[in-house]
Amino acid sequence: MKSRYNFSKAVRGKIYREDAGHYSPIYLDTKLDERLKALADLTGISVQELATKWLERDIENVDAATPEKKK
């Protein structure tokens, strides 16, 4: 690592993208991770896609069971 850096020609926000997505890493228990990998291999879809489908379904179930808030 250099002791000094020259930023005199730097451009603020040059690589910033307003539409860039944010991904939340999710760290799973080892046994659950192994089970998801096995199920993903069995079904022929990625672990990410399988986990996303399960989470979406669970959120739908929670939404369906939660009474609407009064405004």
PQR file with spaces between the fields and no chain letter, atoms N, CA, C, O and H, PARSE charges and radii, in Angstrom:
ATOM       1  N    MET     1       0.837   -1.164    0.000 -0.4000 1.5000
ATOM       2  CA   MET     1       0.000    0.000    0.000 -0.0000 2.0000
ATOM       3  C    MET     1       0.891    1.239    0.000  0.5500 1.7000
ATOM       4  O    MET     1       1.878    1.319    0.732 -0.5500 1.4000
ATOM       5  N    LYS     2       0.522    2.182   -0.825 -0.4000 1.5000
ATOM       6  CA   LYS     2       1.295    3.411   -0.903 -0.0000 2.0000
ATOM       7  C    LYS     2       1.060    4.255    0.344  0.5500 1.7000
ATOM       8  O    LYS     2       0.015    4.165    0.989 -0.5500 1.4000
ATOM       9  H    LYS     2      -0.279    2.117   -1.420  0.4000 1.0000
ATOM      10  N    SER     3       2.054    5.077    0.667 -0.4000 1.5000
ATOM      11  CA   SER     3       1.887    5.969    1.814 -0.0000 2.0000
ATOM      12  C    SER     3       1.022    7.172    1.446  0.5500 1.7000
ATOM      13  O    SER     3       0.411    7.780    2.325 -0.5500 1.4000
ATOM      14  H    SER     3       2.902    5.151    0.143  0.4000 1.0000
ATOM      15  N    ARG     4       0.960    7.529    0.149 -0.4000 1.5000
ATOM      16  CA   ARG     4       0.140    8.652   -0.309 -0.0000 2.0000
ATOM      17  C    ARG     4      -0.501    8.304   -1.650  0.5500 1.7000
ATOM      18  O    ARG     4       0.086    7.580   -2.454 -0.5500 1.4000
ATOM      19  H    ARG     4       1.456    7.035   -0.565  0.4000 1.0000
ATOM      20  N    TYR     5      -1.682    8.809   -1.884 -0.4000 1.5000
ATOM      21  CA   TYR     5      -2.386    8.616   -3.142 -0.0000 2.0000
ATOM      22  C    TYR     5      -2.765    9.978   -3.710  0.5500 1.7000
ATOM      23  O    TYR     5      -3.057   10.910   -2.961 -0.5500 1.4000
ATOM      24  H    TYR     5      -2.159    9.397   -1.231  0.4000 1.0000
ATOM      25  N    ASN     6      -2.758   10.088   -5.034 -0.4000 1.5000
ATOM      26  CA   ASN     6      -3.102   11.341   -5.694 -0.0000 2.0000
ATOM      27  C    ASN     6      -4.515   11.233   -6.265  0.5500 1.7000
ATOM      28  O    ASN     6      -4.747   10.489   -7.218 -0.5500 1.4000
ATOM      29  H    ASN     6      -2.521    9.330   -5.642  0.4000 1.0000
ATOM      30  N    PHE     7      -5.445   11.966   -5.687 -0.4000 1.5000
ATOM      31  CA   PHE     7      -6.835   11.968   -6.134 -0.0000 2.0000
ATOM      32  C    PHE     7      -7.192   13.262   -6.866  0.5500 1.7000
ATOM      33  O    PHE     7      -8.371   13.591   -6.996 -0.5500 1.4000
ATOM      34  H    PHE     7      -5.256   12.570   -4.913  0.4000 1.0000
ATOM      35  N    SER     8      -6.190   13.992   -7.341 -0.4000 1.5000
ATOM      36  CA   SER     8      -6.456   15.291   -7.964 -0.0000 2.0000
ATOM      37  C    SER     8      -7.267   15.172   -9.254  0.5500 1.7000
ATOM      38  O    SER     8      -7.949   16.123   -9.638 -0.5500 1.4000
ATOM      39  H    SER     8      -5.233   13.724   -7.235  0.4000 1.0000
ATOM      40  N    LYS     9      -7.205   14.021   -9.929 -0.4000 1.5000
ATOM      41  CA   LYS     9      -7.959   13.837  -11.174 -0.0000 2.0000
ATOM      42  C    LYS     9      -9.179   12.921  -10.972  0.5500 1.7000
ATOM      43  O    LYS     9      -9.788   12.458  -11.936 -0.5500 1.4000
ATOM      44  H    LYS     9      -6.651   13.249   -9.617  0.4000 1.0000
ATOM      45  N    ALA    10      -9.509   12.678   -9.743 -0.4000 1.5000
ATOM      46  CA   ALA    10     -10.645   11.797   -9.440 -0.0000 2.0000
ATOM      47  C    ALA    10     -11.960   12.493   -9.769  0.5500 1.7000
ATOM      48  O    ALA    10     -12.065   13.718   -9.705 -0.5500 1.4000
ATOM      49  H    ALA    10      -9.014   13.053   -8.959  0.4000 1.0000
ATOM      50  N    VAL    11     -12.967   11.682  -10.123 -0.4000 1.5000
ATOM      51  CA   VAL    11     -14.294   12.207  -10.428 -0.0000 2.0000
ATOM      52  C    VAL    11     -15.268   11.585   -9.433  0.5500 1.7000
ATOM      53  O    VAL    11     -15.415   10.364   -9.382 -0.5500 1.4000
ATOM      54  H    VAL    11     -12.881   10.687  -10.174  0.4000 1.0000
ATOM      55  N    ARG    12     -15.932   12.426   -8.644 -0.4000 1.5000
ATOM      56  CA   ARG    12     -16.882   11.931   -7.651 -0.0000 2.0000
ATOM      57  C    ARG    12     -18.096   11.309   -8.342  0.5500 1.7000
ATOM      58  O    ARG    12     -18.694   11.908   -9.236 -0.5500 1.4000
ATOM      59  H    ARG    12     -15.812   13.418   -8.685  0.4000 1.0000
ATOM      60  N    GLY    13     -18.445   10.098   -7.910 -0.4000 1.5000
ATOM      61  CA   GLY    13     -19.629    9.426   -8.441 -0.0000 2.0000
ATOM      62  C    GLY    13     -19.444    8.811   -9.812  0.5500 1.7000
ATOM      63  O    GLY    13     -20.432    8.468  -10.462 -0.5500 1.4000
ATOM      64  H    GLY    13     -17.960    9.612   -7.184  0.4000 1.0000
ATOM      65  N    LYS    14     -18.223    8.660  -10.273 -0.4000 1.5000
ATOM      66  CA   LYS    14     -17.967    8.150  -11.627 -0.0000 2.0000
ATOM      67  C    LYS    14     -18.565    6.758  -11.839  0.5500 1.7000
ATOM      68  O    LYS    14     -19.101    6.478  -12.911 -0.5500 1.4000
ATOM      69  H    LYS    14     -17.420    8.939   -9.746  0.4000 1.0000
ATOM      70  N    ILE    15     -18.483    5.900  -10.852 -0.4000 1.5000
ATOM      71  CA   ILE    15     -18.990    4.533  -11.024 -0.0000 2.0000
ATOM      72  C    ILE    15     -20.302    4.305  -10.273  0.5500 1.7000
ATOM      73  O    ILE    15     -20.791    3.177  -10.227 -0.5500 1.4000
ATOM      74  H    ILE    15     -18.047    6.127   -9.981  0.4000 1.0000
ATOM      75  N    TYR    16     -20.869    5.333   -9.694 -0.4000 1.5000
ATOM      76  CA   TYR    16     -22.130    5.227   -8.976 -0.0000 2.0000
ATOM      77  C    TYR    16     -23.281    5.017   -9.947  0.5500 1.7000
ATOM      78  O    TYR    16     -23.391    5.710  -10.958 -0.5500 1.4000
ATOM      79  H    TYR    16     -20.472    6.250   -9.731  0.4000 1.0000
ATOM      80  N    ARG    17     -24.138    4.053   -9.629 -0.4000 1.5000
ATOM      81  CA   ARG    17     -25.347    3.814  -10.419 -0.0000 2.0000
ATOM      82  C    ARG    17     -26.545    3.878   -9.495  0.5500 1.7000
ATOM      83  O    ARG    17     -26.652    3.097   -8.549 -0.5500 1.4000
ATOM      84  H    ARG    17     -24.049    3.490   -8.807  0.4000 1.0000
ATOM      85  N    GLU    18     -27.430    4.792   -9.763 -0.4000 1.5000
ATOM      86  CA   GLU    18     -28.609    4.961   -8.917 -0.0000 2.0000
ATOM      87  C    GLU    18     -29.510    3.732   -8.950  0.5500 1.7000
ATOM      88  O    GLU    18     -30.172    3.421   -7.960 -0.5500 1.4000
ATOM      89  H    GLU    18     -27.343    5.427  -10.531  0.4000 1.0000
ATOM      90  N    ASP    19     -29.538    3.031  -10.088 -0.4000 1.5000
ATOM      91  CA   ASP    19     -30.414    1.874  -10.230 -0.0000 2.0000
ATOM      92  C    ASP    19     -29.753    0.564   -9.804  0.5500 1.7000
ATOM      93  O    ASP    19     -30.316   -0.510  -10.013 -0.5500 1.4000
ATOM      94  H    ASP    19     -29.000    3.284  -10.892  0.4000 1.0000
ATOM      95  N    ALA    20     -28.576    0.646   -9.215 -0.4000 1.5000
ATOM      96  CA   ALA    20     -27.877   -0.567   -8.797 -0.0000 2.0000
ATOM      97  C    ALA    20     -28.665   -1.271   -7.701  0.5500 1.7000
ATOM      98  O    ALA    20     -29.205   -0.623   -6.804 -0.5500 1.4000
ATOM      99  H    ALA    20     -28.118    1.519   -9.045  0.4000 1.0000
ATOM     100  N    GLY    21     -28.730   -2.581   -7.773 -0.4000 1.5000
ATOM     101  CA   GLY    21     -29.467   -3.351   -6.784 -0.0000 2.0000
ATOM     102  C    GLY    21     -28.637   -3.610   -5.544  0.5500 1.7000
ATOM     103  O    GLY    21     -27.409   -3.528   -5.566 -0.5500 1.4000
ATOM     104  H    GLY    21     -28.292   -3.107   -8.502  0.4000 1.0000
ATOM     105  N    HIS    22     -29.318   -3.918   -4.484 -0.4000 1.5000
ATOM     106  CA   HIS    22     -28.662   -4.267   -3.227 -0.0000 2.0000
ATOM     107  C    HIS    22     -29.056   -5.691   -2.873  0.5500 1.7000
ATOM     108  O    HIS    22     -30.237   -6.037   -2.848 -0.5500 1.4000
ATOM     109  H    HIS    22     -30.315   -3.984   -4.466  0.4000 1.0000
ATOM     110  N    TYR    23     -28.068   -6.495   -2.605 -0.4000 1.5000
ATOM     111  CA   TYR    23     -28.346   -7.883   -2.259 -0.0000 2.0000
ATOM     112  C    TYR    23     -27.999   -8.124   -0.809  0.5500 1.7000
ATOM     113  O    TYR    23     -26.895   -7.804   -0.368 -0.5500 1.4000
ATOM     114  H    TYR    23     -27.109   -6.214   -2.625  0.4000 1.0000
ATOM     115  N    SER    24     -28.927   -8.684   -0.069 -0.4000 1.5000
ATOM     116  CA   SER    24     -28.702   -8.992    1.336 -0.0000 2.0000
ATOM     117  C    SER    24     -28.176  -10.407    1.446  0.5500 1.7000
ATOM     118  O    SER    24     -28.876  -11.360    1.104 -0.5500 1.4000
ATOM     119  H    SER    24     -29.824   -8.944   -0.426  0.4000 1.0000
ATOM     120  N    PRO    25     -26.946  -10.553    1.920 -0.5600 1.5000
ATOM     121  CA   PRO    25     -26.433  -11.920    2.086  0.2800 2.0000
ATOM     122  C    PRO    25     -27.157  -12.595    3.241  0.5500 1.7000
ATOM     123  O    PRO    25     -27.421  -11.977    4.272 -0.5500 1.4000
ATOM     124  N    ILE    26     -27.466  -13.843    3.056 -0.4000 1.5000
ATOM     125  CA   ILE    26     -28.123  -14.609    4.104 -0.0000 2.0000
ATOM     126  C    ILE    26     -27.221  -15.797    4.429  0.5500 1.7000
ATOM     127  O    ILE    26     -26.878  -16.589    3.551 -0.5500 1.4000
ATOM     128  H    ILE    26     -27.251  -14.345    2.218  0.4000 1.0000
ATOM     129  N    TYR    27     -26.848  -15.907    5.681 -0.4000 1.5000
ATOM     130  CA   TYR    27     -25.964  -16.988    6.107 -0.0000 2.0000
ATOM     131  C    TYR    27     -26.794  -18.057    6.782  0.5500 1.7000
ATOM     132  O    TYR    27     -27.464  -17.805    7.784 -0.5500 1.4000
ATOM     133  H    TYR    27     -27.126  -15.264    6.394  0.4000 1.0000
ATOM     134  N    LEU    28     -26.743  -19.256    6.223 -0.4000 1.5000
ATOM     135  CA   LEU    28     -27.578  -20.347    6.696 -0.0000 2.0000
ATOM     136  C    LEU    28     -26.787  -21.294    7.585  0.5500 1.7000
ATOM     137  O    LEU    28     -25.564  -21.390    7.487 -0.5500 1.4000
ATOM     138  H    LEU    28     -26.199  -19.462    5.409  0.4000 1.0000
ATOM     139  N    ASP    29     -27.505  -21.983    8.444 -0.4000 1.5000
ATOM     140  CA   ASP    29     -26.936  -23.063    9.232 -0.0000 2.0000
ATOM     141  C    ASP    29     -26.387  -24.105    8.263  0.5500 1.7000
ATOM     142  O    ASP    29     -26.962  -24.317    7.195 -0.5500 1.4000
ATOM     143  H    ASP    29     -28.499  -21.905    8.523  0.4000 1.0000
ATOM     144  N    THR    30     -25.301  -24.747    8.612 -0.4000 1.5000
ATOM     145  CA   THR    30     -24.651  -25.713    7.723 -0.0000 2.0000
ATOM     146  C    THR    30     -25.597  -26.824    7.276  0.5500 1.7000
ATOM     147  O    THR    30     -25.633  -27.171    6.095 -0.5500 1.4000
ATOM     148  H    THR    30     -24.834  -24.576    9.479  0.4000 1.0000
ATOM     149  N    LYS    31     -26.359  -27.378    8.208 -0.4000 1.5000
ATOM     150  CA   LYS    31     -27.283  -28.461    7.856 -0.0000 2.0000
ATOM     151  C    LYS    31     -28.365  -27.987    6.896  0.5500 1.7000
ATOM     152  O    LYS    31     -28.715  -28.691    5.949 -0.5500 1.4000
ATOM     153  H    LYS    31     -26.330  -27.096    9.167  0.4000 1.0000
ATOM     154  N    LEU    32     -28.892  -26.794    7.143 -0.4000 1.5000
ATOM     155  CA   LEU    32     -29.920  -26.245    6.261 -0.0000 2.0000
ATOM     156  C    LEU    32     -29.342  -25.956    4.879  0.5500 1.7000
ATOM     157  O    LEU    32     -29.991  -26.209    3.863 -0.5500 1.4000
ATOM     158  H    LEU    32     -28.608  -26.222    7.912  0.4000 1.0000
ATOM     159  N    ASP    33     -28.138  -25.432    4.845 -0.4000 1.5000
ATOM     160  CA   ASP    33     -27.487  -25.138    3.569 -0.0000 2.0000
ATOM     161  C    ASP    33     -27.281  -26.415    2.754  0.5500 1.7000
ATOM     162  O    ASP    33     -27.523  -26.435    1.547 -0.5500 1.4000
ATOM     163  H    ASP    33     -27.612  -25.226    5.670  0.4000 1.0000
ATOM     164  N    GLU    34     -26.841  -27.457    3.408 -0.4000 1.5000
ATOM     165  CA   GLU    34     -26.648  -28.742    2.719 -0.0000 2.0000
ATOM     166  C    GLU    34     -27.977  -29.290    2.207  0.5500 1.7000
ATOM     167  O    GLU    34     -28.046  -29.832    1.103 -0.5500 1.4000
ATOM     168  H    GLU    34     -26.644  -27.441    4.388  0.4000 1.0000
ATOM     169  N    ARG    35     -29.019  -29.149    3.001 -0.4000 1.5000
ATOM     170  CA   ARG    35     -30.353  -29.631    2.598 -0.0000 2.0000
ATOM     171  C    ARG    35     -30.871  -28.848    1.398  0.5500 1.7000
ATOM     172  O    ARG    35     -31.419  -29.427    0.460 -0.5500 1.4000
ATOM     173  H    ARG    35     -28.963  -28.709    3.897  0.4000 1.0000
ATOM     174  N    LEU    36     -30.691  -27.518    1.432 -0.4000 1.5000
ATOM     175  CA   LEU    36     -31.117  -26.690    0.296 -0.0000 2.0000
ATOM     176  C    LEU    36     -30.358  -27.065   -0.980  0.5500 1.7000
ATOM     177  O    LEU    36     -30.946  -27.143   -2.059 -0.5500 1.4000
ATOM     178  H    LEU    36     -30.245  -27.047    2.194  0.4000 1.0000
ATOM     179  N    LYS    37     -29.065  -27.292   -0.848 -0.4000 1.5000
ATOM     180  CA   LYS    37     -28.271  -27.686   -2.023 -0.0000 2.0000
ATOM     181  C    LYS    37     -28.765  -29.011   -2.593  0.5500 1.7000
ATOM     182  O    LYS    37     -28.870  -29.170   -3.809 -0.5500 1.4000
ATOM     183  H    LYS    37     -28.588  -27.229    0.028  0.4000 1.0000
ATOM     184  N    ALA    38     -29.065  -29.957   -1.712 -0.4000 1.5000
ATOM     185  CA   ALA    38     -29.558  -31.261   -2.168 -0.0000 2.0000
ATOM     186  C    ALA    38     -30.912  -31.109   -2.862  0.5500 1.7000
ATOM     187  O    ALA    38     -31.139  -31.712   -3.911 -0.5500 1.4000
ATOM     188  H    ALA    38     -28.980  -29.828   -0.724  0.4000 1.0000
ATOM     189  N    LEU    39     -31.814  -30.308   -2.287 -0.4000 1.5000
ATOM     190  CA   LEU    39     -33.128  -30.093   -2.899 -0.0000 2.0000
ATOM     191  C    LEU    39     -33.006  -29.337   -4.222  0.5500 1.7000
ATOM     192  O    LEU    39     -33.732  -29.624   -5.174 -0.5500 1.4000
ATOM     193  H    LEU    39     -31.630  -29.818   -1.436  0.4000 1.0000
ATOM     194  N    ALA    40     -32.100  -28.382   -4.279 -0.4000 1.5000
ATOM     195  CA   ALA    40     -31.891  -27.640   -5.520 -0.0000 2.0000
ATOM     196  C    ALA    40     -31.383  -28.578   -6.616  0.5500 1.7000
ATOM     197  O    ALA    40     -31.836  -28.505   -7.758 -0.5500 1.4000
ATOM     198  H    ALA    40     -31.510  -28.149   -3.506  0.4000 1.0000
ATOM     199  N    ASP    41     -30.448  -29.452   -6.268 -0.4000 1.5000
ATOM     200  CA   ASP    41     -29.944  -30.421   -7.247 -0.0000 2.0000
ATOM     201  C    ASP    41     -31.068  -31.353   -7.701  0.5500 1.7000
ATOM     202  O    ASP    41     -31.177  -31.675   -8.884 -0.5500 1.4000
ATOM     203  H    ASP    41     -30.080  -29.512   -5.340  0.4000 1.0000
ATOM     204  N    LEU    42     -31.891  -31.778   -6.762 -0.4000 1.5000
ATOM     205  CA   LEU    42     -32.989  -32.696   -7.063 -0.0000 2.0000
ATOM     206  C    LEU    42     -34.014  -32.052   -7.997  0.5500 1.7000
ATOM     207  O    LEU    42     -34.530  -32.709   -8.902 -0.5500 1.4000
ATOM     208  H    LEU    42     -31.802  -31.516   -5.801  0.4000 1.0000
ATOM     209  N    THR    43     -34.308  -30.773   -7.779 -0.4000 1.5000
ATOM     210  CA   THR    43     -35.319  -30.088   -8.577 -0.0000 2.0000
ATOM     211  C    THR    43     -34.747  -29.421   -9.827  0.5500 1.7000
ATOM     212  O    THR    43     -35.497  -29.018  -10.717 -0.5500 1.4000
ATOM     213  H    THR    43     -33.889  -30.239   -7.044  0.4000 1.0000
ATOM     214  N    GLY    44     -33.426  -29.304   -9.894 -0.4000 1.5000
ATOM     215  CA   GLY    44     -32.792  -28.706  -11.074 -0.0000 2.0000
ATOM     216  C    GLY    44     -32.811  -27.188  -11.105  0.5500 1.7000
ATOM     217  O    GLY    44     -32.657  -26.588  -12.169 -0.5500 1.4000
ATOM     218  H    GLY    44     -32.817  -29.631   -9.171  0.4000 1.0000
ATOM     219  N    ILE    45     -32.999  -26.558   -9.942 -0.4000 1.5000
ATOM     220  CA   ILE    45     -32.937  -25.098   -9.884 -0.0000 2.0000
ATOM     221  C    ILE    45     -31.841  -24.690   -8.907  0.5500 1.7000
ATOM     222  O    ILE    45     -31.355  -25.512   -8.129 -0.5500 1.4000
ATOM     223  H    ILE    45     -33.124  -27.045   -9.078  0.4000 1.0000
ATOM     224  N    SER    46     -31.460  -23.433   -8.952 -0.4000 1.5000
ATOM     225  CA   SER    46     -30.383  -22.965   -8.080 -0.0000 2.0000
ATOM     226  C    SER    46     -30.869  -22.831   -6.640  0.5500 1.7000
ATOM     227  O    SER    46     -32.067  -22.711   -6.382 -0.5500 1.4000
ATOM     228  H    SER    46     -31.854  -22.766   -9.584  0.4000 1.0000
ATOM     229  N    VAL    47     -29.925  -22.853   -5.716 -0.4000 1.5000
ATOM     230  CA   VAL    47     -30.243  -22.656   -4.305 -0.0000 2.0000
ATOM     231  C    VAL    47     -30.901  -21.295   -4.111  0.5500 1.7000
ATOM     232  O    VAL    47     -31.863  -21.166   -3.354 -0.5500 1.4000
ATOM     233  H    VAL    47     -28.953  -22.951   -5.925  0.4000 1.0000
ATOM     234  N    GLN    48     -30.377  -20.281   -4.797 -0.4000 1.5000
ATOM     235  CA   GLN    48     -30.931  -18.938   -4.685 -0.0000 2.0000
ATOM     236  C    GLN    48     -32.395  -18.904   -5.115  0.5500 1.7000
ATOM     237  O    GLN    48     -33.238  -18.324   -4.431 -0.5500 1.4000
ATOM     238  H    GLN    48     -29.595  -20.386   -5.412  0.4000 1.0000
ATOM     239  N    GLU    49     -32.688  -19.529   -6.248 -0.4000 1.5000
ATOM     240  CA   GLU    49     -34.068  -19.545   -6.747 -0.0000 2.0000
ATOM     241  C    GLU    49     -34.987  -20.314   -5.795  0.5500 1.7000
ATOM     242  O    GLU    49     -36.111  -19.885   -5.531 -0.5500 1.4000
ATOM     243  H    GLU    49     -32.003  -20.001   -6.803  0.4000 1.0000
ATOM     244  N    LEU    50     -34.513  -21.438   -5.286 -0.4000 1.5000
ATOM     245  CA   LEU    50     -35.303  -22.235   -4.351 -0.0000 2.0000
ATOM     246  C    LEU    50     -35.585  -21.448   -3.075  0.5500 1.7000
ATOM     247  O    LEU    50     -36.726  -21.402   -2.616 -0.5500 1.4000
ATOM     248  H    LEU    50     -33.600  -21.787   -5.500  0.4000 1.0000
ATOM     249  N    ALA    51     -34.566  -20.835   -2.504 -0.4000 1.5000
ATOM     250  CA   ALA    51     -34.742  -20.051   -1.280 -0.0000 2.0000
ATOM     251  C    ALA    51     -35.660  -18.859   -1.518  0.5500 1.7000
ATOM     252  O    ALA    51     -36.484  -18.529   -0.665 -0.5500 1.4000
ATOM     253  H    ALA    51     -33.639  -20.872   -2.877  0.4000 1.0000
ATOM     254  N    THR    52     -35.524  -18.216   -2.666 -0.4000 1.5000
ATOM     255  CA   THR    52     -36.380  -17.074   -2.995 -0.0000 2.0000
ATOM     256  C    THR    52     -37.840  -17.499   -3.081  0.5500 1.7000
ATOM     257  O    THR    52     -38.718  -16.822   -2.546 -0.5500 1.4000
ATOM     258  H    THR    52     -34.854  -18.484   -3.359  0.4000 1.0000
ATOM     259  N    LYS    53     -38.102  -18.614   -3.750 -0.4000 1.5000
ATOM     260  CA   LYS    53     -39.481  -19.109   -3.860 -0.0000 2.0000
ATOM     261  C    LYS    53     -40.068  -19.416   -2.494  0.5500 1.7000
ATOM     262  O    LYS    53     -41.218  -19.073   -2.220 -0.5500 1.4000
ATOM     263  H    LYS    53     -37.389  -19.164   -4.185  0.4000 1.0000
ATOM     264  N    TRP    54     -39.283  -20.063   -1.632 -0.4000 1.5000
ATOM     265  CA   TRP    54     -39.773  -20.388   -0.289 -0.0000 2.0000
ATOM     266  C    TRP    54     -40.058  -19.126    0.506  0.5500 1.7000
ATOM     267  O    TRP    54     -41.097  -19.026    1.160 -0.5500 1.4000
ATOM     268  H    TRP    54     -38.349  -20.341   -1.855  0.4000 1.0000
ATOM     269  N    LEU    55     -39.155  -18.169    0.458 -0.4000 1.5000
ATOM     270  CA   LEU    55     -39.363  -16.926    1.207 -0.0000 2.0000
ATOM     271  C    LEU    55     -40.577  -16.160    0.698  0.5500 1.7000
ATOM     272  O    LEU    55     -41.354  -15.623    1.488 -0.5500 1.4000
ATOM     273  H    LEU    55     -38.311  -18.250   -0.072  0.4000 1.0000
ATOM     274  N    GLU    56     -40.741  -16.109   -0.625 -0.4000 1.5000
ATOM     275  CA   GLU    56     -41.910  -15.423   -1.193 -0.0000 2.0000
ATOM     276  C    GLU    56     -43.204  -16.085   -0.727  0.5500 1.7000
ATOM     277  O    GLU    56     -44.163  -15.401   -0.369 -0.5500 1.4000
ATOM     278  H    GLU    56     -40.110  -16.545   -1.267  0.4000 1.0000
ATOM     279  N    ARG    57     -43.227  -17.396   -0.733 -0.4000 1.5000
ATOM     280  CA   ARG    57     -44.422  -18.136   -0.305 -0.0000 2.0000
ATOM     281  C    ARG    57     -44.692  -17.892    1.184  0.5500 1.7000
ATOM     282  O    ARG    57     -45.839  -17.687    1.580 -0.5500 1.4000
ATOM     283  H    ARG    57     -42.448  -17.952   -1.024  0.4000 1.0000
ATOM     284  N    ASP    58     -43.652  -17.913    1.996 -0.4000 1.5000
ATOM     285  CA   ASP    58     -43.833  -17.668    3.425 -0.0000 2.0000
ATOM     286  C    ASP    58     -44.331  -16.246    3.684  0.5500 1.7000
ATOM     287  O    ASP    58     -45.184  -16.041    4.548 -0.5500 1.4000
ATOM     288  H    ASP    58     -42.720  -18.080    1.674  0.4000 1.0000
ATOM     289  N    ILE    59     -43.817  -15.279    2.959 -0.4000 1.5000
ATOM     290  CA   ILE    59     -44.263  -13.895    3.121 -0.0000 2.0000
ATOM     291  C    ILE    59     -45.725  -13.763    2.712  0.5500 1.7000
ATOM     292  O    ILE    59     -46.485  -13.055    3.373 -0.5500 1.4000
ATOM     293  H    ILE    59     -43.125  -15.446    2.257  0.4000 1.0000
ATOM     294  N    GLU    60     -46.128  -14.426    1.643 -0.4000 1.5000
ATOM     295  CA   GLU    60     -47.524  -14.416    1.220 -0.0000 2.0000
ATOM     296  C    GLU    60     -48.417  -15.006    2.319  0.5500 1.7000
ATOM     297  O    GLU    60     -49.498  -14.483    2.593 -0.5500 1.4000
ATOM     298  H    GLU    60     -45.510  -15.001    1.106  0.4000 1.0000
ATOM     299  N    ASN    61     -47.961  -16.094    2.945 -0.4000 1.5000
ATOM     300  CA   ASN    61     -48.728  -16.716    4.021 -0.0000 2.0000
ATOM     301  C    ASN    61     -48.854  -15.781    5.224  0.5500 1.7000
ATOM     302  O    ASN    61     -49.924  -15.680    5.823 -0.5500 1.4000
ATOM     303  H    ASN    61     -47.083  -16.519    2.723  0.4000 1.0000
ATOM     304  N    VAL    62     -47.785  -15.113    5.568 -0.4000 1.5000
ATOM     305  CA   VAL    62     -47.818  -14.165    6.688 -0.0000 2.0000
ATOM     306  C    VAL    62     -48.755  -13.014    6.354  0.5500 1.7000
ATOM     307  O    VAL    62     -49.562  -12.601    7.188 -0.5500 1.4000
ATOM     308  H    VAL    62     -46.916  -15.195    5.081  0.4000 1.0000
ATOM     309  N    ASP    63     -48.648  -12.494    5.133 -0.4000 1.5000
ATOM     310  CA   ASP    63     -49.533  -11.398    4.709 -0.0000 2.0000
ATOM     311  C    ASP    63     -50.998  -11.823    4.754  0.5500 1.7000
ATOM     312  O    ASP    63     -51.858  -11.048    5.173 -0.5500 1.4000
ATOM     313  H    ASP    63     -47.993  -12.829    4.456  0.4000 1.0000
ATOM     314  N    ALA    64     -51.280  -13.031    4.330 -0.4000 1.5000
ATOM     315  CA   ALA    64     -52.663  -13.518    4.315 -0.0000 2.0000
ATOM     316  C    ALA    64     -53.209  -13.690    5.731  0.5500 1.7000
ATOM     317  O    ALA    64     -54.405  -13.516    5.963 -0.5500 1.4000
ATOM     318  H    ALA    64     -50.582  -13.661    3.990  0.4000 1.0000
ATOM     319  N    ALA    65     -52.332  -14.030    6.674 -0.4000 1.5000
ATOM     320  CA   ALA    65     -52.776  -14.263    8.042 -0.0000 2.0000
ATOM     321  C    ALA    65     -52.764  -12.999    8.901  0.5500 1.7000
ATOM     322  O    ALA    65     -53.250  -13.007   10.031 -0.5500 1.4000
ATOM     323  H    ALA    65     -51.360  -14.171    6.485  0.4000 1.0000
ATOM     324  N    THR    66     -52.211  -11.924    8.365 -0.4000 1.5000
ATOM     325  CA   THR    66     -52.105  -10.676    9.131 -0.0000 2.0000
ATOM     326  C    THR    66     -53.253   -9.758    8.787  0.5500 1.7000
ATOM     327  O    THR    66     -53.460   -9.443    7.615 -0.5500 1.4000
ATOM     328  H    THR    66     -51.815  -11.917    7.447  0.4000 1.0000
ATOM     329  N    PRO    67     -54.008   -9.320    9.784 -0.5600 1.5000
ATOM     330  CA   PRO    67     -55.112   -8.401    9.485  0.2800 2.0000
ATOM     331  C    PRO    67     -54.553   -7.076    8.971  0.5500 1.7000
ATOM     332  O    PRO    67     -53.476   -6.637    9.373 -0.5500 1.4000
ATOM     333  N    GLU    68     -55.312   -6.453    8.076 -0.4000 1.5000
ATOM     334  CA   GLU    68     -54.876   -5.171    7.506 -0.0000 2.0000
ATOM     335  C    GLU    68     -54.880   -4.109    8.583  0.5500 1.7000
ATOM     336  O    GLU    68     -55.736   -4.090    9.468 -0.5500 1.4000
ATOM     337  H    GLU    68     -56.188   -6.810    7.750  0.4000 1.0000
ATOM     338  N    LYS    69     -53.892   -3.220    8.484 -0.4000 1.5000
ATOM     339  CA   LYS    69     -53.821   -2.096    9.434 -0.0000 2.0000
ATOM     340  C    LYS    69     -54.817   -1.034    9.003  0.5500 1.7000
ATOM     341  O    LYS    69     -54.996   -0.781    7.812 -0.5500 1.4000
ATOM     342  H    LYS    69     -53.196   -3.236    7.766  0.4000 1.0000
ATOM     343  N    LYS    70     -55.458   -0.421    9.977 -0.4000 1.5000
ATOM     344  CA   LYS    70     -56.386    0.669    9.682 -0.0000 2.0000
ATOM     345  C    LYS    70     -55.597    1.941    9.454  0.5500 1.7000
ATOM     346  O    LYS    70     -54.644    2.234   10.176 -0.5500 1.4000
ATOM     347  H    LYS    70     -55.312   -0.627   10.945  0.4000 1.0000
ATOM     348  N    LYS    71     -56.005    2.701    8.436 -0.4000 1.5000
ATOM     349  CA   LYS    71     -55.291    3.936    8.122 -0.0000 2.0000
ATOM     350  C    LYS    71     -55.917    5.108    8.816  0.5500 1.7000
ATOM     351  O    LYS    71     -55.447    6.236    8.669 -0.5500 1.4000
ATOM     352  H    LYS    71     -56.780    2.463    7.849  0.4000 1.0000
